[in-house]
Amino acid sequence: MIHPTAVISEKATIGENVTIGPFCVVDDDVSIGDGCILKSHVVVRGPTRIGKNNKFYQFSSIGEDCQDKKYAGERTELVIGDDNEFREGVTVHRGTVQDNSITIIGSRCLLMANAHVAHDCVLGNDIIVANNVAVAGHVHIDDFVIVGGAVGIHQFCKIGAHAFLGAGGIILRDVPPFVMVSGTKNVPQGINSEGLKRRGFDKSEVMAIKRAYKTIYREGNTVEEAIEKLAEQADSNPGVKLMTSFLSSAERGIIR
């Protein structure tokens, strides 16, 4: 169903069973997959490719030009997967040619009211971003991360899979997989053990990840020393391997 007040470009591609509500605007070079819902007052600019069964609430702005003074109108894009929810006032911007010219959001993510995802960000799957979160440019967030309300994430930071960022924090360095941080200084608080249990990690896997956390944070090791000490465990435990791989690629340093 397309409401008569919606403005839809003839150059847009609309899938089957798509609902576009009152006063929505769909621009040129926008592709919207089957089963998507744009409730009302949603603006989608192109080039943007949206998968299936996504839901966009009122006043969300999707695929707009980025807020980067270097941007000069180059062709860049936004790609969104399937089954995501974008709540009221969410803003997601396209990429820049200074990176890979693309912003990516995976599948089954929930972006709560007034969250912002800047240019060139790459979000994985099953991510929850709470209200008023600001994700700066070039940030990578891996699968199953939870970002608490009003968190600010500095540009180029990487957030590892299954991490948990407590409300109100400012993230200035990379956060390794499974790690839970909280407070305005974002002091590591252990691993996100409750989240791992909910996702089916068994006790032996969780214990191995806890031991790896202690090696990284509680034994006075440098990152390089921690990677070396964890190398043998990484061969037999996927969670530890994920942590050591993340540490090896962290360019901004990690939360300490």
N, C-alpha and C positions, 0 to 999 in steps of 0.2 A: 504494500500500500504506500502510495506517495501522496502526501498532503498537497493540496492545490497551491499553498503559499510557499512551498519549497522551490528553490531555484537550482536547477540541475543542468550542467553543461551538456550539450549534445555530444561533446567529446569524452564524456565520462562513460564508464562501463559499469552497469548495475546488474548484479546476479539475480537469481531467482529468490522469491519469498523475502525480499528486502523491504523493510519498513523505514520510510523517511518521513519524519514528523513535521510539524509546523515550523516555518521560517528557517529551515536548514538550507545551507549552501554547499553544493558539491561542484568543484571546479573542474577545469580541463585536466586531462591526463590523470584522472582518479579512477581506480578500479576497486569496486566494493563487492566482496564475495557473497555467496548465497547465505541467506538467513540472518544477515546483519540488521541491527536496529539502530537508527538515529532518532532519538526521542523528540527533541525540539531544539531549535537555535544552535544546532551543531554546524561548524564550518570545517570542511575538508578541502585543503588545497593540494595541488599536485606539483610534481609527480608523486603519487602515493598509491601503494598497492596494499589492499586490506583483504585478509583471508575470510574464512567463513565464521558465522555465528558470533561476531563481535557486537558488543552493545555499547553505545555512546550516549551518555546522559547530557542534559541541557548545558549549553554554553561551553562545551569542550571545543578546543581548537586544535585540529589535527593536520599536520603536514605544512604548517606555515613556514615562511622564510625564517632562517635562524637569526638569533640576536648576536651576530658577530660582525664587527665593523669591517672585517676583511671580505665578507660576502658581497659579491658584486653581481648577483643575479645568475650565477652559473647554474646549469642543470644539475640538481641533486635530488635525492629521493628519500622517501620513508617507506619501509616495508613492515607490515604488521601481520602476525600469524593468525591463529584461530582461537575462538572461545575466550577472548579477553573482555574485561569490563573497564571502561573509562568513565569515571564518575564526574560529577558536576565540576565544570571549570578546569578540567585537565588540559594541559597544553603539551604538545609533542612537536618538535621542530625537525625539519629535514637536515641532511648532512651538509658538509662543506668539501670543496676540492682539496683543502689542506689535509684532509684525512682520506677516507675512502668514498666520499660523496654520498654516504648513506647512513641513515639512522635505522636501527632494527629493534623491533620488539617481538619476542617469541610468541608462545601460545599459553593460554590459561593464566594470564597475569591479571591482577586486580590493581588498578591505579585509583586511589581514593581521591576525594574532592580536592581540587586546587593543587594537585601534584604537577610538577614540571619536569619534562625530560628534554634536555637540550640537544643540540646538533651532534651528530656522530656518535651518540651513545649506542651501545649494544646491550640489550637486555635479553636474558635467556627465557626459560620457561618456568611457570608456576611461581612467579615472584609476586609478593605483596608489597605495595608501596603505599604507606598511609598518608593521611591528609597533610597538605602543606609541605611536602617534601620537595626539595630543590636539587635536581641532579644536573650538575654542570656538564659542559661539553666533553666528549671523548671518554666518558666513563663506561666501564664494562661491568655489568652485574650478572653473575652466573646463576644457574638454576636454584630454585627453592630459597632464595634470599628473602628475608623479611626486613623491611625498612620502617622503623617507627616514625610517628608523627613529627613533623617539623625538622627532620634531619636535613642537613646540608652536606652534599658530597662534592668535594673539590674536583676540578677538571683533571682528567687523565687517571683518576684513581680506579683501582680494580677491586671488586668485592667478590670473594670466592664463594663457591656453592655452599648452601645451607648455613651461611652466616646470618647473624641476627644483630641489627643495629638499633639500639635503644633510642627512645624518643628524645628529641631536642639536641642531639649530638652534631658536631661538626667533624666530618671525616676528611682528614688531610693526607692520610697515607693509606696504602693498600690494606685490606682486611682479609686474612687467610681464610680458606674454607673452614666451616664448622664453628668459627670463633664468634663469641657473643661479646659485644662491646656496649658500654652505656656511660652516661654522664657527659657533661660538656667537654671534658678532656678525653673522652672515649678510651678509658682504661680497659684493657681486656679483662673479662670477668669469667673466663672458662669457656667451655664449648656449649653449643646449643643442643644439649643432650635431650631435652624434651622434644624438640623438633625432630631429632634423629629417630627417637622411639616412634613418633607418629608416622614416620616415613618407612618404617620397617627395618631399620638397622638392628641387628641382633646385638646381644650384650658384649660378645667378644670384639665386634667391630667398634662399638662405642668405647670400650676400655682401651683398645689400641689407639684410637683417636685422642683419648684423654692423656695417655702416656706421651703421645707425640706433642700434645699441647704443653705438657710439663717440660719436655725437652726444649721446646722453642722459647717458653716464657718463664720457667721457674728455676732453671739450672745455670743461668748466667752465660749461656752460649750465645755467640754471634749467630747471625742467620746462616753463614757458611758452615759453622761448626754444627749447628742443628741439622742442616741438610745432610752432612756427612754421617752424623750419628744415626739418622733415621733411614739411611739408604737401605740397610738390610730389611727393616720392617716394611719399607715401601714395596719391596719385591713380593711380599705375601699378603699385603692389606691394601685394597683399593683406596680406602679413605686416607691412609697415610701417604700413599703415592700421590693422591690429589693434592695434599698439603705441600709435599716437597716440590712437586711440579710448580705449584703456585709460587712458593718462596723463590724458586730459581728464576722466575720470570718477573718478579715484582720490581718495577722500575723506580717507584717513588719511596721504597722502603716500606716496612709494614708497621701497623699499629703496635706499640710497645707499652 
